Amino acid sequence: MEKRKIEDLLDEIGIPLNLKGYKFWTEAIQLKLEDENITITKIEEIIAEKYSSTKCAVERNLRHCRECAETEFGISIFNNIGYELNNGRLLDLLVRELKRREE
């Protein structure tokens, strides 16, 4: 999938471009699209290694972006999902949304 489509979706839900986690979300989505069975934990490890960081720092950056989007802009396309979002759930929802848009 084109990186631009991923970035457009992140922009749409209000993930701030100026935060480090933005590029981590982009990477996470690309990894999940390549292998739908990969876990968020494994994704965080891969990203941490790629950017010479720690898994904990990657998780924190992803979470911070997610919380910014929820707080400041609201995640409109995921309203009323019936459960609290965490990084793994948001990743699954983003991937599902991108796949739906490709159909």
Biopython code that builds the backbone (N, CA, C, O; Angstrom):
import numpy as np
from Bio.PDB.StructureBuilder import StructureBuilder

atoms = [
    (1, "MET", "N", (0.842, -1.177, 0.000)),
    (1, "MET", "CA", (0.000, 0.000, 0.000)),
    (1, "MET", "C", (0.890, 1.245, 0.000)),
    (1, "MET", "O", (1.968, 1.261, 0.595)),
    (2, "GLU", "N", (0.419, 2.262, -0.669)),
    (2, "GLU", "CA", (1.166, 3.504, -0.738)),
    (2, "GLU", "C", (1.280, 4.162, 0.631)),
    (2, "GLU", "O", (0.319, 4.212, 1.399)),
    (3, "LYS", "N", (2.463, 4.658, 0.912)),
    (3, "LYS", "CA", (2.703, 5.355, 2.172)),
    (3, "LYS", "C", (1.779, 6.563, 2.301)),
    (3, "LYS", "O", (1.345, 6.903, 3.401)),
    (4, "ARG", "N", (1.487, 7.197, 1.196)),
    (4, "ARG", "CA", (0.636, 8.393, 1.218)),
    (4, "ARG", "C", (-0.765, 8.079, 1.745)),
    (4, "ARG", "O", (-1.339, 8.880, 2.484)),
    (5, "LYS", "N", (-1.316, 6.934, 1.378)),
    (5, "LYS", "CA", (-2.646, 6.562, 1.861)),
    (5, "LYS", "C", (-2.637, 6.352, 3.370)),
    (5, "LYS", "O", (-3.589, 6.708, 4.065)),
    (6, "ILE", "N", (-1.561, 5.774, 3.859)),
    (6, "ILE", "CA", (-1.418, 5.582, 5.310)),
    (6, "ILE", "C", (-1.336, 6.938, 5.994)),
    (6, "ILE", "O", (-2.015, 7.175, 6.993)),
    (7, "GLU", "N", (-0.514, 7.817, 5.464)),
    (7, "GLU", "CA", (-0.361, 9.146, 6.050)),
    (7, "GLU", "C", (-1.669, 9.934, 5.988)),
    (7, "GLU", "O", (-1.994, 10.663, 6.925)),
    (8, "ASP", "N", (-2.413, 9.798, 4.908)),
    (8, "ASP", "CA", (-3.704, 10.484, 4.792)),
    (8, "ASP", "C", (-4.666, 10.028, 5.884)),
    (8, "ASP", "O", (-5.385, 10.842, 6.463)),
    (9, "LEU", "N", (-4.677, 8.721, 6.165)),
    (9, "LEU", "CA", (-5.553, 8.207, 7.214)),
    (9, "LEU", "C", (-5.107, 8.711, 8.582)),
    (9, "LEU", "O", (-5.944, 9.095, 9.400)),
    (10, "LEU", "N", (-3.805, 8.714, 8.841)),
    (10, "LEU", "CA", (-3.301, 9.229, 10.118)),
    (10, "LEU", "C", (-3.664, 10.700, 10.282)),
    (10, "LEU", "O", (-4.050, 11.128, 11.369)),
    (11, "ASP", "N", (-3.543, 11.470, 9.208)),
    (11, "ASP", "CA", (-3.925, 12.885, 9.249)),
    (11, "ASP", "C", (-5.420, 13.024, 9.520)),
    (11, "ASP", "O", (-5.841, 13.883, 10.295)),
    (12, "GLU", "N", (-6.205, 12.187, 8.885)),
    (12, "GLU", "CA", (-7.661, 12.238, 9.021)),
    (12, "GLU", "C", (-8.121, 12.013, 10.464)),
    (12, "GLU", "O", (-9.056, 12.663, 10.931)),
    (13, "ILE", "N", (-7.468, 11.102, 11.155)),
    (13, "ILE", "CA", (-7.900, 10.823, 12.533)),
    (13, "ILE", "C", (-7.220, 11.726, 13.553)),
    (13, "ILE", "O", (-7.497, 11.633, 14.748)),
    (14, "GLY", "N", (-6.329, 12.602, 13.085)),
    (14, "GLY", "CA", (-5.754, 13.596, 13.983)),
    (14, "GLY", "C", (-4.455, 13.219, 14.646)),
    (14, "GLY", "O", (-4.104, 13.809, 15.668)),
    (15, "ILE", "N", (-3.723, 12.259, 14.109)),
    (15, "ILE", "CA", (-2.398, 11.954, 14.649)),
    (15, "ILE", "C", (-1.479, 13.116, 14.253)),
    (15, "ILE", "O", (-1.295, 13.360, 13.061)),
    (16, "PRO", "N", (-0.903, 13.832, 15.214)),
    (16, "PRO", "CA", (-0.079, 14.996, 14.886)),
    (16, "PRO", "C", (1.205, 14.620, 14.134)),
    (16, "PRO", "O", (1.971, 13.763, 14.575)),
    (17, "LEU", "N", (1.416, 15.266, 13.015)),
    (17, "LEU", "CA", (2.565, 15.008, 12.150)),
    (17, "LEU", "C", (3.888, 15.322, 12.835)),
    (17, "LEU", "O", (4.907, 14.701, 12.531)),
    (18, "ASN", "N", (3.882, 16.268, 13.743)),
    (18, "ASN", "CA", (5.135, 16.717, 14.356)),
    (18, "ASN", "C", (5.638, 15.798, 15.466)),
    (18, "ASN", "O", (6.721, 16.035, 16.003)),
    (19, "LEU", "N", (4.901, 14.775, 15.821)),
    (19, "LEU", "CA", (5.322, 13.861, 16.881)),
    (19, "LEU", "C", (6.087, 12.678, 16.297)),
    (19, "LEU", "O", (5.782, 12.207, 15.202)),
    (20, "LYS", "N", (7.069, 12.213, 17.033)),
    (20, "LYS", "CA", (7.887, 11.077, 16.602)),
    (20, "LYS", "C", (7.027, 9.846, 16.341)),
    (20, "LYS", "O", (7.314, 9.064, 15.434)),
    (21, "GLY", "N", (5.993, 9.677, 17.122)),
    (21, "GLY", "CA", (5.132, 8.514, 16.968)),
    (21, "GLY", "C", (4.425, 8.435, 15.628)),
    (21, "GLY", "O", (3.979, 7.361, 15.226)),
    (22, "TYR", "N", (4.316, 9.570, 14.924)),
    (22, "TYR", "CA", (3.665, 9.570, 13.610)),
    (22, "TYR", "C", (4.378, 8.617, 12.659)),
    (22, "TYR", "O", (3.740, 7.796, 12.001)),
    (23, "LYS", "N", (5.700, 8.728, 12.588)),
    (23, "LYS", "CA", (6.436, 7.826, 11.688)),
    (23, "LYS", "C", (6.396, 6.395, 12.216)),
    (23, "LYS", "O", (6.444, 5.444, 11.437)),
    (24, "PHE", "N", (6.308, 6.238, 13.547)),
    (24, "PHE", "CA", (6.186, 4.899, 14.108)),
    (24, "PHE", "C", (4.847, 4.278, 13.713)),
    (24, "PHE", "O", (4.784, 3.088, 13.404)),
    (25, "TRP", "N", (3.768, 5.081, 13.722)),
    (25, "TRP", "CA", (2.461, 4.571, 13.293)),
    (25, "TRP", "C", (2.509, 4.175, 11.817)),
    (25, "TRP", "O", (1.954, 3.149, 11.425)),
    (26, "THR", "N", (3.169, 4.986, 11.014)),
    (26, "THR", "CA", (3.301, 4.671, 9.594)),
    (26, "THR", "C", (4.002, 3.329, 9.411)),
    (26, "THR", "O", (3.553, 2.483, 8.637)),
    (27, "GLU", "N", (5.106, 3.144, 10.129)),
    (27, "GLU", "CA", (5.860, 1.882, 10.065)),
    (27, "GLU", "C", (5.002, 0.712, 10.565)),
    (27, "GLU", "O", (4.972, -0.354, 9.949)),
    (28, "ALA", "N", (4.315, 0.922, 11.673)),
    (28, "ALA", "CA", (3.505, -0.144, 12.268)),
    (28, "ALA", "C", (2.423, -0.615, 11.302)),
    (28, "ALA", "O", (2.185, -1.814, 11.155)),
    (29, "ILE", "N", (1.776, 0.338, 10.653)),
    (29, "ILE", "CA", (0.719, -0.018, 9.699)),
    (29, "ILE", "C", (1.298, -0.784, 8.518)),
    (29, "ILE", "O", (0.713, -1.772, 8.074)),
    (30, "GLN", "N", (2.427, -0.345, 8.012)),
    (30, "GLN", "CA", (3.052, -1.045, 6.894)),
    (30, "GLN", "C", (3.415, -2.481, 7.276)),
    (30, "GLN", "O", (3.204, -3.409, 6.496)),
    (31, "LEU", "N", (3.962, -2.654, 8.483)),
    (31, "LEU", "CA", (4.323, -4.001, 8.943)),
    (31, "LEU", "C", (3.088, -4.889, 9.086)),
    (31, "LEU", "O", (3.113, -6.065, 8.720)),
    (32, "LYS", "N", (2.015, -4.319, 9.617)),
    (32, "LYS", "CA", (0.776, -5.088, 9.815)),
    (32, "LYS", "C", (0.136, -5.458, 8.476)),
    (32, "LYS", "O", (-0.441, -6.536, 8.336)),
    (33, "LEU", "N", (0.239, -4.562, 7.498)),
    (33, "LEU", "CA", (-0.291, -4.865, 6.169)),
    (33, "LEU", "C", (0.490, -5.990, 5.500)),
    (33, "LEU", "O", (-0.078, -6.790, 4.756)),
    (34, "GLU", "N", (1.791, -6.049, 5.766)),
    (34, "GLU", "CA", (2.638, -7.096, 5.195)),
    (34, "GLU", "C", (2.388, -8.453, 5.847)),
    (34, "GLU", "O", (2.463, -9.488, 5.185)),
    (35, "ASP", "N", (2.091, -8.446, 7.148)),
    (35, "ASP", "CA", (1.860, -9.690, 7.889)),
    (35, "ASP", "C", (0.757, -9.453, 8.908)),
    (35, "ASP", "O", (1.008, -8.899, 9.978)),
    (36, "GLU", "N", (-0.454, -9.866, 8.584)),
    (36, "GLU", "CA", (-1.587, -9.584, 9.465)),
    (36, "GLU", "C", (-1.529, -10.352, 10.790)),
    (36, "GLU", "O", (-2.278, -10.036, 11.715)),
    (37, "ASN", "N", (-0.665, -11.339, 10.894)),
    (37, "ASN", "CA", (-0.547, -12.113, 12.131)),
    (37, "ASN", "C", (0.504, -11.566, 13.091)),
    (37, "ASN", "O", (0.652, -12.079, 14.200)),
    (38, "ILE", "N", (1.228, -10.539, 12.684)),
    (38, "ILE", "CA", (2.258, -9.963, 13.547)),
    (38, "ILE", "C", (1.593, -9.232, 14.717)),
    (38, "ILE", "O", (0.551, -8.598, 14.548)),
    (39, "THR", "N", (2.194, -9.322, 15.885)),
    (39, "THR", "CA", (1.626, -8.686, 17.071)),
    (39, "THR", "C", (2.175, -7.279, 17.243)),
    (39, "THR", "O", (3.228, -6.943, 16.702)),
    (40, "ILE", "N", (1.460, -6.466, 17.995)),
    (40, "ILE", "CA", (1.921, -5.104, 18.272)),
    (40, "ILE", "C", (3.250, -5.137, 19.018)),
    (40, "ILE", "O", (4.092, -4.263, 18.810)),
    (41, "THR", "N", (3.450, -6.118, 19.873)),
    (41, "THR", "CA", (4.705, -6.242, 20.606)),
    (41, "THR", "C", (5.873, -6.470, 19.655)),
    (41, "THR", "O", (6.926, -5.848, 19.800)),
    (42, "LYS", "N", (5.692, -7.350, 18.696)),
    (42, "LYS", "CA", (6.742, -7.615, 17.714)),
    (42, "LYS", "C", (6.990, -6.388, 16.839)),
    (42, "LYS", "O", (8.135, -6.080, 16.507)),
    (43, "ILE", "N", (5.937, -5.700, 16.474)),
    (43, "ILE", "CA", (6.061, -4.479, 15.683)),
    (43, "ILE", "C", (6.872, -3.436, 16.439)),
    (43, "ILE", "O", (7.751, -2.791, 15.869)),
    (44, "GLU", "N", (6.576, -3.274, 17.717)),
    (44, "GLU", "CA", (7.324, -2.303, 18.540)),
    (44, "GLU", "C", (8.802, -2.678, 18.602)),
    (44, "GLU", "O", (9.666, -1.802, 18.562)),
    (45, "GLU", "N", (9.092, -3.958, 18.699)),
    (45, "GLU", "CA", (10.486, -4.418, 18.723)),
    (45, "GLU", "C", (11.194, -4.095, 17.407)),
    (45, "GLU", "O", (12.331, -3.624, 17.410)),
    (46, "ILE", "N", (10.530, -4.346, 16.299)),
    (46, "ILE", "CA", (11.113, -4.087, 14.979)),
    (46, "ILE", "C", (11.384, -2.591, 14.798)),
    (46, "ILE", "O", (12.454, -2.200, 14.330)),
    (47, "ILE", "N", (10.427, -1.775, 15.165)),
    (47, "ILE", "CA", (10.582, -0.323, 15.029)),
    (47, "ILE", "C", (11.699, 0.176, 15.939)),
    (47, "ILE", "O", (12.504, 1.014, 15.533)),
    (48, "ALA", "N", (11.749, -0.331, 17.159)),
    (48, "ALA", "CA", (12.792, 0.081, 18.102)),
    (48, "ALA", "C", (14.175, -0.227, 17.541)),
    (48, "ALA", "O", (15.087, 0.595, 17.630)),
    (49, "GLU", "N", (14.322, -1.400, 16.971)),
    (49, "GLU", "CA", (15.612, -1.783, 16.400)),
    (49, "GLU", "C", (15.966, -0.889, 15.211)),
    (49, "GLU", "O", (17.109, -0.449, 15.078)),
    (50, "LYS", "N", (14.997, -0.625, 14.361)),
    (50, "LYS", "CA", (15.229, 0.188, 13.166)),
    (50, "LYS", "C", (15.671, 1.606, 13.517)),
    (50, "LYS", "O", (16.532, 2.181, 12.851)),
    (51, "TYR", "N", (15.071, 2.163, 14.574)),
    (51, "TYR", "CA", (15.352, 3.556, 14.940)),
    (51, "TYR", "C", (16.283, 3.672, 16.150)),
    (51, "TYR", "O", (16.363, 4.730, 16.773)),
    (52, "SER", "N", (16.973, 2.601, 16.475)),
    (52, "SER", "CA", (17.919, 2.590, 17.606)),
    (52, "SER", "C", (17.277, 3.152, 18.872)),
    (52, "SER", "O", (17.807, 4.056, 19.518)),
    (53, "SER", "N", (16.139, 2.596, 19.195)),
    (53, "SER", "CA", (15.376, 3.023, 20.361)),
    (53, "SER", "C", (15.066, 1.796, 21.213)),
    (53, "SER", "O", (15.633, 0.724, 21.004)),
    (54, "THR", "N", (14.170, 1.963, 22.162)),
    (54, "THR", "CA", (13.725, 0.833, 22.972)),
    (54, "THR", "C", (12.259, 0.544, 22.679)),
    (54, "THR", "O", (11.519, 1.423, 22.237)),
    (55, "LYS", "N", (11.850, -0.686, 22.928)),
    (55, "LYS", "CA", (10.461, -1.074, 22.733)),
    (55, "LYS", "C", (9.550, -0.201, 23.587)),
    (55, "LYS", "O", (8.472, 0.198, 23.145)),
    (56, "CYS", "N", (9.979, 0.093, 24.799)),
    (56, "CYS", "CA", (9.195, 0.920, 25.717)),
    (56, "CYS", "C", (8.990, 2.330, 25.145)),
    (56, "CYS", "O", (7.892, 2.881, 25.219)),
    (57, "ALA", "N", (10.043, 2.899, 24.583)),
    (57, "ALA", "CA", (9.957, 4.249, 24.003)),
    (57, "ALA", "C", (9.026, 4.258, 22.789)),
    (57, "ALA", "O", (8.250, 5.195, 22.604)),
    (58, "VAL", "N", (9.106, 3.227, 21.978)),
    (58, "VAL", "CA", (8.229, 3.128, 20.804)),
    (58, "VAL", "C", (6.775, 3.034, 21.255)),
    (58, "VAL", "O", (5.916, 3.742, 20.729)),
    (59, "GLU", "N", (6.494, 2.168, 22.222)),
    (59, "GLU", "CA", (5.129, 2.019, 22.741)),
    (59, "GLU", "C", (4.619, 3.342, 23.270)),
    (59, "GLU", "O", (3.478, 3.717, 23.001)),
    (60, "ARG", "N", (5.439, 4.050, 24.012)),
    (60, "ARG", "CA", (5.054, 5.328, 24.604)),
    (60, "ARG", "C", (4.748, 6.363, 23.516)),
    (60, "ARG", "O", (3.772, 7.106, 23.621)),
    (61, "ASN", "N", (5.585, 6.408, 22.471)),
    (61, "ASN", "CA", (5.350, 7.345, 21.378)),
    (61, "ASN", "C", (4.071, 7.026, 20.609)),
    (61, "ASN", "O", (3.329, 7.934, 20.238)),
    (62, "LEU", "N", (3.812, 5.757, 20.371)),
    (62, "LEU", "CA", (2.567, 5.358, 19.721)),
    (62, "LEU", "C", (1.366, 5.748, 20.583)),
    (62, "LEU", "O", (0.382, 6.296, 20.084)),
    (63, "ARG", "N", (1.459, 5.460, 21.871)),
    (63, "ARG", "CA", (0.364, 5.771, 22.796)),
    (63, "ARG", "C", (0.117, 7.274, 22.867)),
    (63, "ARG", "O", (-1.031, 7.719, 22.864)),
    (64, "HIS", "N", (1.192, 8.052, 22.932)),
    (64, "HIS", "CA", (1.052, 9.502, 23.024)),
    (64, "HIS", "C", (0.322, 10.058, 21.789)),
    (64, "HIS", "O", (-0.563, 10.905, 21.919)),
    (65, "CYS", "N", (0.686, 9.592, 20.623)),
    (65, "CYS", "CA", (-0.002, 10.029, 19.404)),
    (65, "CYS", "C", (-1.476, 9.648, 19.441)),
    (65, "CYS", "O", (-2.345, 10.451, 19.102)),
    (66, "ARG", "N", (-1.745, 8.411, 19.859)),
    (66, "ARG", "CA", (-3.129, 7.941, 19.938)),
    (66, "ARG", "C", (-3.928, 8.809, 20.899)),
    (66, "ARG", "O", (-5.055, 9.200, 20.595)),
    (67, "GLU", "N", (-3.353, 9.109, 22.052)),
    (67, "GLU", "CA", (-4.043, 9.919, 23.053)),
    (67, "GLU", "C", (-4.262, 11.344, 22.569)),
    (67, "GLU", "O", (-5.299, 11.943, 22.855)),
    (68, "CYS", "N", (-3.300, 11.890, 21.842)),
    (68, "CYS", "CA", (-3.472, 13.234, 21.268)),
    (68, "CYS", "C", (-4.638, 13.255, 20.295)),
    (68, "CYS", "O", (-5.455, 14.175, 20.312)),
    (69, "ALA", "N", (-4.711, 12.248, 19.457)),
    (69, "ALA", "CA", (-5.797, 12.167, 18.477)),
    (69, "ALA", "C", (-7.144, 12.022, 19.181)),
    (69, "ALA", "O", (-8.124, 12.653, 18.783)),
    (70, "GLU", "N", (-7.197, 11.196, 20.220)),
    (70, "GLU", "CA", (-8.448, 10.989, 20.953)),
    (70, "GLU", "C", (-8.871, 12.258, 21.683)),
    (70, "GLU", "O", (-10.052, 12.606, 21.692)),
    (71, "THR", "N", (-7.917, 12.949, 22.293)),
    (71, "THR", "CA", (-8.217, 14.098, 23.125)),
    (71, "THR", "C", (-8.526, 15.347, 22.316)),
    (71, "THR", "O", (-9.534, 16.013, 22.547)),
    (72, "GLU", "N", (-7.659, 15.658, 21.373)),
    (72, "GLU", "CA", (-7.775, 16.926, 20.674)),
    (72, "GLU", "C", (-8.699, 16.893, 19.473)),
    (72, "GLU", "O", (-9.366, 17.887, 19.187)),
    (73, "PHE", "N", (-8.756, 15.792, 18.773)),
    (73, "PHE", "CA", (-9.530, 15.754, 17.540)),
    (73, "PHE", "C", (-10.667, 14.745, 17.585)),
    (73, "PHE", "O", (-11.636, 14.868, 16.835)),
    (74, "GLY", "N", (-10.561, 13.772, 18.439)),
    (74, "GLY", "CA", (-11.526, 12.680, 18.434)),
    (74, "GLY", "C", (-11.237, 11.760, 17.267)),
    (74, "GLY", "O", (-10.872, 12.224, 16.187)),
    (75, "ILE", "N", (-11.391, 10.499, 17.464)),
    (75, "ILE", "CA", (-11.145, 9.551, 16.382)),
    (75, "ILE", "C", (-12.509, 9.245, 15.764)),
    (75, "ILE", "O", (-13.144, 8.236, 16.071)),
    (76, "SER", "N", (-12.932, 10.141, 14.894)),
    (76, "SER", "CA", (-14.294, 10.124, 14.372)),
    (76, "SER", "C", (-14.649, 8.847, 13.616)),
    (76, "SER", "O", (-15.768, 8.349, 13.741)),
    (77, "ILE", "N", (-13.720, 8.316, 12.841)),
    (77, "ILE", "CA", (-14.090, 7.136, 12.065)),
    (77, "ILE", "C", (-14.200, 5.882, 12.927)),
    (77, "ILE", "O", (-14.665, 4.844, 12.457)),
    (78, "PHE", "N", (-13.775, 5.976, 14.185)),
    (78, "PHE", "CA", (-13.851, 4.831, 15.086)),
    (78, "PHE", "C", (-14.763, 5.075, 16.280)),
    (78, "PHE", "O", (-14.634, 4.397, 17.299)),
    (79, "ASN", "N", (-15.679, 6.026, 16.174)),
    (79, "ASN", "CA", (-16.618, 6.280, 17.266)),
    (79, "ASN", "C", (-17.510, 5.061, 17.478)),
    (79, "ASN", "O", (-17.810, 4.309, 16.551)),
    (80, "ASN", "N", (-17.918, 4.896, 18.725)),
    (80, "ASN", "CA", (-18.864, 3.832, 19.082)),
    (80, "ASN", "C", (-18.372, 2.429, 18.734)),
    (80, "ASN", "O", (-19.137, 1.600, 18.241)),
    (81, "ILE", "N", (-17.098, 2.171, 18.993)),
    (81, "ILE", "CA", (-16.584, 0.834, 18.712)),
    (81, "ILE", "C", (-16.884, -0.133, 19.850)),
    (81, "ILE", "O", (-16.750, -1.345, 19.687)),
    (82, "GLY", "N", (-17.294, 0.401, 21.012)),
    (82, "GLY", "CA", (-17.739, -0.456, 22.095)),
    (82, "GLY", "C", (-16.665, -0.898, 23.067)),
    (82, "GLY", "O", (-16.953, -1.656, 23.993)),
    (83, "TYR", "N", (-15.440, -0.448, 22.885)),
    (83, "TYR", "CA", (-14.379, -0.794, 23.826)),
    (83, "TYR", "C", (-13.303, 0.276, 23.773)),
    (83, "TYR", "O", (-13.236, 1.072, 22.836)),
    (84, "GLU", "N", (-12.466, 0.278, 24.795)),
    (84, "GLU", "CA", (-11.397, 1.265, 24.875)),
    (84, "GLU", "C", (-10.280, 0.917, 23.897)),
    (84, "GLU", "O", (-9.912, -0.246, 23.730)),
    (85, "LEU", "N", (-9.755, 1.952, 23.259)),
    (85, "LEU", "CA", (-8.658, 1.730, 22.314)),
    (85, "LEU", "C", (-7.327, 1.588, 23.033)),
    (85, "LEU", "O", (-7.065, 2.267, 24.025)),
    (86, "ASN", "N", (-6.506, 0.711, 22.525)),
    (86, "ASN", "CA", (-5.096, 0.660, 22.902)),
    (86, "ASN", "C", (-4.328, 0.623, 21.582)),
    (86, "ASN", "O", (-4.944, 0.627, 20.515)),
    (87, "ASN", "N", (-3.021, 0.587, 21.634)),
    (87, "ASN", "CA", (-2.238, 0.636, 20.394)),
    (87, "ASN", "C", (-2.567, -0.507, 19.441)),
    (87, "ASN", "O", (-2.712, -0.296, 18.237)),
    (88, "GLY", "N", (-2.682, -1.708, 19.977)),
    (88, "GLY", "CA", (-2.966, -2.862, 19.131)),
    (88, "GLY", "C", (-4.328, -2.779, 18.467)),
    (88, "GLY", "O", (-4.469, -3.094, 17.285)),
    (89, "ARG", "N", (-5.330, -2.357, 19.225)),
    (89, "ARG", "CA", (-6.671, -2.245, 18.655)),
    (89, "ARG", "C", (-6.736, -1.147, 17.608)),
    (89, "ARG", "O", (-7.344, -1.323, 16.553)),
    (90, "LEU", "N", (-6.107, -0.009, 17.898)),
    (90, "LEU", "CA", (-6.102, 1.071, 16.917)),
    (90, "LEU", "C", (-5.391, 0.618, 15.640)),
    (90, "LEU", "O", (-5.848, 0.916, 14.537)),
    (91, "LEU", "N", (-4.299, -0.083, 15.783)),
    (91, "LEU", "CA", (-3.582, -0.587, 14.611)),
    (91, "LEU", "C", (-4.484, -1.484, 13.775)),
    (91, "LEU", "O", (-4.544, -1.341, 12.554)),
    (92, "ASP", "N", (-5.178, -2.400, 14.420)),
    (92, "ASP", "CA", (-6.084, -3.294, 13.690)),
    (92, "ASP", "C", (-7.191, -2.512, 12.987)),
    (92, "ASP", "O", (-7.546, -2.825, 11.851)),
    (93, "LEU", "N", (-7.735, -1.498, 13.657)),
    (93, "LEU", "CA", (-8.786, -0.685, 13.051)),
    (93, "LEU", "C", (-8.272, 0.121, 11.862)),
    (93, "LEU", "O", (-8.959, 0.251, 10.849)),
    (94, "LEU", "N", (-7.069, 0.658, 11.991)),
    (94, "LEU", "CA", (-6.485, 1.431, 10.894)),
    (94, "LEU", "C", (-6.227, 0.548, 9.672)),
    (94, "LEU", "O", (-6.513, 0.937, 8.540)),
    (95, "VAL", "N", (-5.691, -0.630, 9.915)),
    (95, "VAL", "CA", (-5.430, -1.563, 8.818)),
    (95, "VAL", "C", (-6.743, -1.981, 8.156)),
    (95, "VAL", "O", (-6.831, -2.040, 6.930)),
    (96, "ARG", "N", (-7.747, -2.265, 8.955)),
    (96, "ARG", "CA", (-9.051, -2.644, 8.401)),
    (96, "ARG", "C", (-9.633, -1.510, 7.555)),
    (96, "ARG", "O", (-10.171, -1.742, 6.472)),
    (97, "GLU", "N", (-9.520, -0.284, 8.062)),
    (97, "GLU", "CA", (-10.040, 0.869, 7.323)),
    (97, "GLU", "C", (-9.313, 1.044, 5.989)),
    (97, "GLU", "O", (-9.943, 1.309, 4.965)),
    (98, "LEU", "N", (-7.999, 0.896, 6.004)),
    (98, "LEU", "CA", (-7.239, 1.021, 4.753)),
    (98, "LEU", "C", (-7.631, -0.061, 3.753)),
    (98, "LEU", "O", (-7.752, 0.210, 2.558)),
    (99, "LYS", "N", (-7.826, -1.273, 4.233)),
    (99, "LYS", "CA", (-8.238, -2.365, 3.337)),
    (99, "LYS", "C", (-9.618, -2.106, 2.752)),
    (99, "LYS", "O", (-9.861, -2.381, 1.577)),
    (100, "ARG", "N", (-10.528, -1.573, 3.574)),
    (100, "ARG", "CA", (-11.879, -1.253, 3.082)),
    (100, "ARG", "C", (-11.815, -0.188, 1.996)),
    (100, "ARG", "O", (-12.555, -0.256, 1.014)),
    (101, "ARG", "N", (-10.952, 0.776, 2.162)),
    (101, "ARG", "CA", (-10.837, 1.853, 1.186)),
    (101, "ARG", "C", (-10.235, 1.358, -0.128)),
    (101, "ARG", "O", (-10.452, 1.969, -1.174)),
    (102, "GLU", "N", (-9.495, 0.277, -0.085)),
    (102, "GLU", "CA", (-8.889, -0.283, -1.287)),
    (102, "GLU", "C", (-9.908, -1.062, -2.116)),
    (102, "GLU", "O", (-9.717, -1.259, -3.316)),
    (103, "GLU", "N", (-10.975, -1.497, -1.483)),
    (103, "GLU", "CA", (-11.988, -2.323, -2.186)),
    (103, "GLU", "C", (-12.782, -1.512, -3.177)),
    (103, "GLU", "O", (-13.666, -2.047, -3.847)),
]
sb = StructureBuilder()
sb.init_structure("model")
sb.init_model(0)
sb.init_chain("A")
sb.init_seg("    ")
for serial, (resi, resn, name, xyz) in enumerate(atoms, 1):
    if name == "N":
        sb.init_residue(resn, " ", resi, " ")
    sb.init_atom(name, np.array(xyz, "f"), 0.0, 1.0, " ", f" {name:<3s}", serial, name[0])
structure = sb.get_structure()
